[in-house]
Amino acid sequence: MLKESLLYASVGELAKQIESKQLSPVELTECYLERSEKLGPRLNAYARLTPTVALEQAKLAEKEIRRGHYRGPLHGIPYAAKDLLAVKGIPTTWGAKPYADQIFDYNAAVIEHLKNVGAVLLGKAAMIELAGGMGYTFASASLQGEAKNPWNTTCWTCGSSSGSGAIVAAGLAAFAIGTETWGSIVCPSAFCGISGLRPTYGRVSRRGTMALCYSMDKIGPMARSAEDCARIFAAIAGHDPLDRSTLPVDRAAFTYSPAADLKSRPLRIGWLTNAWKEVDPGVKKTLDAAHKALAQHFPSVRAASLPEGPWEDAANVILSAEVSSAFSELIRSGRVKELTDPRGQIAGYVNLTISGADYNTALRLREILQGKMTELFDSYDVLAAASLPVPATPLNLDLDKELSFPDPLGGIGNLCGLPALSVPCGFTEKKLPVGLQFVAKAGDDMAVLQAGKIFQQHTDWHRKHPTLN
Amino acid sequence: MKKHVGVVLSRREFAQRAALLSATSFVSPAARLELPSDIVGDYQVDAGGAKLSPEGQVEANARYQQVLSLYGDRLNDDQKTRVKKMCAELQQALDHIRSYELQNGNAPALYLKPLYEREKRPQSAGATGKP
């Protein structure tokens, strides 16, 4: 039986031991499976485990490594995938009752990429139904029920990559794959005290992935550190001729090696003063300390502010219109009533009424905003702010009433397809994690990863993990 | 706020209201204000803390009526109340984006990628499952 600390080791640490044959991928997989079987149901973390696939892939990895065919840092590393990524022959429920029995006969591109580098699929992570695209009021808006936060099981993980957050934080897998349309990687990463990368729009193929909002959906890694995110991102990024939303070959691909640090540039950090209207006092205290740490370790940290404008509204209109198109049949047929959440059951009817003219107006605003953000990034390489202004919220909270606040950074970042990284930066007095968010210009995913890595070289928040008995 | 009661519409009423909804995007605010009060309805609802303009109220109510016309039989009273609130919230967002000054040359961030080659089209960029 492996030590629990090993289950919380980073991908980099596990990879070293696997490559040197000190650690067996099969043994590691069995330990994660056993822990997942035991703790997963307590947290509502998984939609389902895939032990047969996992052990088959782990045995293959072990065999290859013994023969000297080492595929790279993800070879033999167990992970979980959000249940909106198709896995051949295994139910892919999208977290929603109307799709509970859905099975695809192909793998999503990301699942295929990870298979090719030898990663081991432990299971499908629970998620908010339809990734929250139809709106939701309660954390329980999921086929698996509310995902419980490993740091405090009376609190939520945030969504929609809720299971992915719980799995990584609880040491049930070495990493997980999440998706974000607006907040679904950044928020669970912050609430769960893990590192999560929302890549630039178009860098990761969405083939075989549930479509929610065609012009805003992104797929990214959720892991123990910025460096782990970089390694995983390198495996899943790239142009896909079968997904026309992906960027061209030279812009989509991402390569990473620790040696890349030698080429790293001095980052100009913009500390955002208008990302949040109000910040919880516990979060603010932690953020102030993070601000000081940034000032010590980066050559330039100056106050910055986001452009003012109806950007969040534009993002909302685009999201609502695209979701109502993506799920038009579900809404029009009335089967939307099978969703769990009271808001999700009806919001689609309203969204269907958005006119083409208004949708196009929102798209025109997006173009203007992209120009303004490009200008802002002439002065800064990375913008920084709290990932969320509050720590993890109670499980039964009415999100409409009590977790409803302006989110200009999320709106702007997702409207423009900008990369973001959330890293843990401390805890509130109630021992709930707080996240620090870095955002960079489109295509400069390396900048947010570099900022996160430097921050984590000087702090140890990412090495903390909850006690789960 | 008056309690909104679900209505059963005749085909004629439905057609009138559908026409109203499609028209609200094109008529001037002044013209919208001349609409009969029963069509404007009670829309002095609070949408996220801000009240809607009179024309915004007209449009939000038309949107609400459209939802009721098409899907009202699927909604209970509580859901209708929620839908009405959502219509107000959406209206506020629409009012915000429409109030931003745009020039004719401000094109949308949406570009066609012509298929120069006969690429193998994906079955779908997303999954194709049906409920």
Chai-1 contact restraints between the chains, C-beta under 6 A:
chainA,res_idxA,chainB,res_idxB,connection_type,confidence,min_distance_angstrom,max_distance_angstrom,comment,restraint_id
A,A86,B,A127,contact,1.0,0.0,6.0,A-B,restraint_1
A,P98,B,P131,contact,1.0,0.0,6.0,A-B,restraint_2
A,Y99,B,P131,contact,1.0,0.0,6.0,A-B,restraint_3
A,Q102,B,G129,contact,1.0,0.0,6.0,A-B,restraint_4
A,R206,B,A125,contact,1.0,0.0,6.0,A-B,restraint_5
A,R207,B,P122,contact,1.0,0.0,6.0,A-B,restraint_6
A,G208,B,A127,contact,1.0,0.0,6.0,A-B,restraint_7
A,T209,B,G126,contact,1.0,0.0,6.0,A-B,restraint_8
A,M210,B,G126,contact,1.0,0.0,6.0,A-B,restraint_9
A,M210,B,A127,contact,1.0,0.0,6.0,A-B,restraint_10
A,A211,B,G126,contact,1.0,0.0,6.0,A-B,restraint_11
A,L242,B,P122,contact,1.0,0.0,6.0,A-B,restraint_12
A,D243,B,A125,contact,1.0,0.0,6.0,A-B,restraint_13
A,S245,B,A125,contact,1.0,0.0,6.0,A-B,restraint_14
A,P310,B,H96,contact,1.0,0.0,6.0,A-B,restraint_15
A,P310,B,I97,contact,1.0,0.0,6.0,A-B,restraint_16
A,P310,B,Y100,contact,1.0,0.0,6.0,A-B,restraint_17
A,D313,B,A93,contact,1.0,0.0,6.0,A-B,restraint_18
A,D313,B,H96,contact,1.0,0.0,6.0,A-B,restraint_19
A,D313,B,I97,contact,1.0,0.0,6.0,A-B,restraint_20
A,A314,B,I97,contact,1.0,0.0,6.0,A-B,restraint_21
A,N316,B,A93,contact,1.0,0.0,6.0,A-B,restraint_22
A,V317,B,A93,contact,1.0,0.0,6.0,A-B,restraint_23
A,L330,B,P131,contact,1.0,0.0,6.0,A-B,restraint_24
A,G334,B,R74,contact,1.0,0.0,6.0,A-B,restraint_25
A,R335,B,P131,contact,1.0,0.0,6.0,A-B,restraint_26
A,I346,B,Q79,contact,1.0,0.0,6.0,A-B,restraint_27
A,I346,B,V83,contact,1.0,0.0,6.0,A-B,restraint_28
A,Y349,B,V67,contact,1.0,0.0,6.0,A-B,restraint_29
A,Y349,B,Y71,contact,1.0,0.0,6.0,A-B,restraint_30
A,V350,B,M86,contact,1.0,0.0,6.0,A-B,restraint_31
A,V350,B,C87,contact,1.0,0.0,6.0,A-B,restraint_32
A,V350,B,L90,contact,1.0,0.0,6.0,A-B,restraint_33
A,T353,B,R63,contact,1.0,0.0,6.0,A-B,restraint_34
A,T353,B,Q66,contact,1.0,0.0,6.0,A-B,restraint_35
A,S355,B,S25,contact,1.0,0.0,6.0,A-B,restraint_36
A,D358,B,L94,contact,1.0,0.0,6.0,A-B,restraint_37
A,N360,B,P108,contact,1.0,0.0,6.0,A-B,restraint_38
A,T361,B,I97,contact,1.0,0.0,6.0,A-B,restraint_39
A,A362,B,I97,contact,1.0,0.0,6.0,A-B,restraint_40
A,L363,B,P108,contact,1.0,0.0,6.0,A-B,restraint_41
A,L363,B,A109,contact,1.0,0.0,6.0,A-B,restraint_42
A,L363,B,L110,contact,1.0,0.0,6.0,A-B,restraint_43
A,R364,B,L102,contact,1.0,0.0,6.0,A-B,restraint_44
A,R364,B,N106,contact,1.0,0.0,6.0,A-B,restraint_45
A,R364,B,P108,contact,1.0,0.0,6.0,A-B,restraint_46
A,L365,B,I97,contact,1.0,0.0,6.0,A-B,restraint_47
A,R366,B,A109,contact,1.0,0.0,6.0,A-B,restraint_48
A,E367,B,A109,contact,1.0,0.0,6.0,A-B,restraint_49
